[in-house]
Structures are given as C-alpha cells and as structure tokens.
Amino acid sequence: MAAPVLEMLGVGRDFRSGGEVVRALDDIDLALAPGEMAALLGPSGSGKSTLLLTAGLLEPPDRGRVRIAGRDAAGPDCWMTAGERRRFRRDHIGFVFQKANLIPFLTARENIRIALDVAGVERLEARRRTAELLDWLDLDRRASALPARLSGGEQQRVAIARALANHPVLLLADEPTAALDAARAARVMALFRAIAETRGAAVMVVTHDHRALDLFHRRFTMQDGRLAPAAPDPAVKRF
Ligand SMILES: Nc1ncnc2c1ncn2[C@@H]1O[C@H](COP(=O)(O)OP(=O)(O)OP(=O)(O)O)[C@@H](O)[C@H]1O
C-alpha cells in the first residue's frame, strides 16, 4: 500500500458536560491511502463529526497521534505550533460541510478564488486554477452568479471547488449531500470518487446516505466513539 495520507494512531477525545465525561473518540486507529474514498457511518452521537474534525486538525485529540502526509500534525506529543498547524491544514486538507457556507456577496468564481488568494497563490496561477475548477465542476456558466442565485447542488459544487483549490491530499466531508435531492446527491458522491481517483486524494465522507455506498472503497462504522470496519463486501473494490 502507498504511504498513507491520513493516519490516526490510538486517538482519543473526551468532552466534559455537566460533570459527566463523554468519550467521543476511544482508541481510534485508521489509515487512508492516496486515492481511497471512505465512508464514515454510525448512529447519531457515535463520534463521526468529532473524528472528522480531529482528522482535519480542527479538534485536538487528548490521546494518540494524527499524522498527515507522513508528518505528525496533532496529539499531546506533537510539537507543531498553532500557526504552523493552521498553514499545514490550509495547504493539505480540504473540507466540505452539509451547508456550502459560501460568502454571500462574492460570485461563484470569487468564492473559489478567495481560497487561493488567502493561501498566497500567485495571481496568474490562481486564475488558471479557478478556471480549471469551474470547468471541471461544470460551473462555467454559473461563474458570475452570487450564491443566492445558485441551486443547492451548484452551491455545493462551488464549496467542493473551494475545498480543492489548494490541491489537498486529504478531503473531508461531513454529510455533504444531506441537503440535496437524490440525483444531485449521487452526482456529488460520484465527484468525490473522481477526486480520489484522478487526483489521488484520500477522501473521507460522513454520510447517512446509504444509496451511494457502493461508490466507496471502504466503509467504517462508529459506535460509542469506537471504530469498526464494516463487514467486508466483495462488491466493494479494495486497494
Ligand atoms: N463540543 C462538545 N462538547 C461536549 N460534547 C460534545 C461536543 N462535541 C461532541 N460532543 C459529544 O460527543 C459525542 C460525539 O458527537 P459527534 O457530534 O461527534 O457525533 P456524530 O456521530 O457526528 O453525531 P450526528 O450524526 O448526530 O452528527 C456526542 O455524545 C456529543 O454529544
């Protein structure tokens, strides 16, 4: 197997609420290789979002280590400073959430472009990449529209383009199709698969949408903060 893009080693995370301790993540071990697309399943409150945010360096683990692209990036023993971690996240990780969260007064094109400007990408290169993403995500004709004039599926595609702008090695998505109808949801999931296969990114998607599960190379199920690989499915392609 190629060197993993994401490794979680013995990762744990507790939350304290009203004197009680909730073990949101309990000894999570997980590795994702380049080009792999994994589904993260499980009941409400089982720890899926916490796992995704921890993998994405937005939640600090109390125990264990998170390694991304071969580098120790989070954990009690990690020496990365907050500023370094922020830059590392920006350069290596893309996020897509249930709501597109686009900036309402910027056009589709500008919403993508701003991610590149913030990362300090040179002007001509930023223009080239924005045009390429608009084309790839079939948004050319909507490039000058404000978010309020875009459909839900178009808004989500802009959010995906924005997440891809800095060529992340790891793409994390939390219920990205929850607000979409079946046809649009299928299209977005197929797009994630294409991102994994053509760009070699590792993709992890929290989803309750069981209609698209056969698109995933791997499925993980969370239960009470623990992670278990789902029963092997011979129909699912393995790496
Ligand atoms: N910031 C927080 N403070 C306190 N408890 C939290 C916090 N975030 C998550 N939790 C708790 O940790 C557990 C896991 O939550 P998490 O949101 O990761 O679950 P989930 O599987 O994503 O749920 P859902 O499918 O409903 O979104 C839950 O018991 C939740 O109440």
The ligand as an SDF file (V2000), in Angstrom:
LIG
                    3D

 31 33  0  0  0  0  0  0  0  0999 V2000
  -18.1280   20.3970   21.8230 N   0  0  0  0  0  0  0  0  0  0  0  0
  -18.6970   19.3830   22.5070 C   0  0  0  0  0  0  0  0  0  0  0  0
  -18.9390   19.4990   23.8350 N   0  0  0  0  0  0  0  0  0  0  0  0
  -19.4820   18.4830   24.5260 C   0  0  0  0  0  0  0  0  0  0  0  0
  -19.8410   17.2920   23.9840 N   0  0  0  0  0  0  0  0  0  0  0  0
  -19.6180   17.1330   22.6580 C   0  0  0  0  0  0  0  0  0  0  0  0
  -19.0550   18.1570   21.8480 C   0  0  0  0  0  0  0  0  0  0  0  0
  -18.9610   17.7130   20.5730 N   0  0  0  0  0  0  0  0  0  0  0  0
  -19.4500   16.4520   20.5790 C   0  0  0  0  0  0  0  0  0  0  0  0
  -19.8500   16.1060   21.8260 N   0  0  0  0  0  0  0  0  0  0  0  0
  -20.4070   14.8080   22.2200 C   0  0  0  0  0  0  0  0  0  0  0  0
  -19.5490   13.7860   21.7140 O   0  0  0  0  0  0  0  0  0  0  0  0
  -20.3150   12.6880   21.1900 C   0  0  0  0  0  0  0  0  0  0  0  0
  -19.9950   12.5030   19.7110 C   0  0  0  0  0  0  0  0  0  0  0  0
  -20.5290   13.6120   18.9870 O   0  0  0  0  0  0  0  0  0  0  0  0
  -20.4050   13.7540   17.3940 P   0  0  0  0  0  0  0  0  0  0  0  0
  -21.0040   15.0640   17.0140 O   0  0  0  0  0  0  0  0  0  0  0  0
  -19.0030   13.5100   17.0100 O   0  0  0  0  0  0  0  0  0  0  0  0
  -21.3410   12.5500   16.8900 O   0  0  0  0  0  0  0  0  0  0  0  0
  -21.9100   12.2460   15.4150 P   0  0  0  0  0  0  0  0  0  0  0  0
  -21.7800   10.7820   15.2280 O   0  0  0  0  0  0  0  0  0  0  0  0
  -21.2410   13.1330   14.4210 O   0  0  0  0  0  0  0  0  0  0  0  0
  -23.4320   12.6440   15.5820 O   0  0  0  0  0  0  0  0  0  0  0  0
  -24.5040   13.1660   14.4620 P   0  0  0  0  0  0  0  0  0  0  0  0
  -24.6720   12.0470   13.4560 O   0  0  0  0  0  0  0  0  0  0  0  0
  -25.7420   13.4130   15.2550 O   0  0  0  0  0  0  0  0  0  0  0  0
  -23.9370   14.4250   13.8610 O   0  0  0  0  0  0  0  0  0  0  0  0
  -21.7790   13.0220   21.4720 C   0  0  0  0  0  0  0  0  0  0  0  0
  -22.1530   12.4160   22.6920 O   0  0  0  0  0  0  0  0  0  0  0  0
  -21.7680   14.5450   21.5940 C   0  0  0  0  0  0  0  0  0  0  0  0
  -22.8320   14.9800   22.4370 O   0  0  0  0  0  0  0  0  0  0  0  0
  1  2  1  0
  2  3  1  0
  2  7  2  0
  3  4  2  0
  4  5  1  0
  5  6  2  0
  6  7  1  0
  6 10  1  0
  7  8  1  0
  8  9  2  0
  9 10  1  0
 10 11  1  0
 11 12  1  0
 11 30  1  0
 12 13  1  0
 13 14  1  0
 13 28  1  0
 14 15  1  0
 15 16  1  0
 16 17  2  0
 16 18  1  0
 16 19  1  0
 19 20  1  0
 20 21  2  0
 20 22  1  0
 20 23  1  0
 23 24  1  0
 24 25  2  0
 24 26  1  0
 24 27  1  0
 28 29  1  0
 28 30  1  0
 30 31  1  0
M  END
$$$$
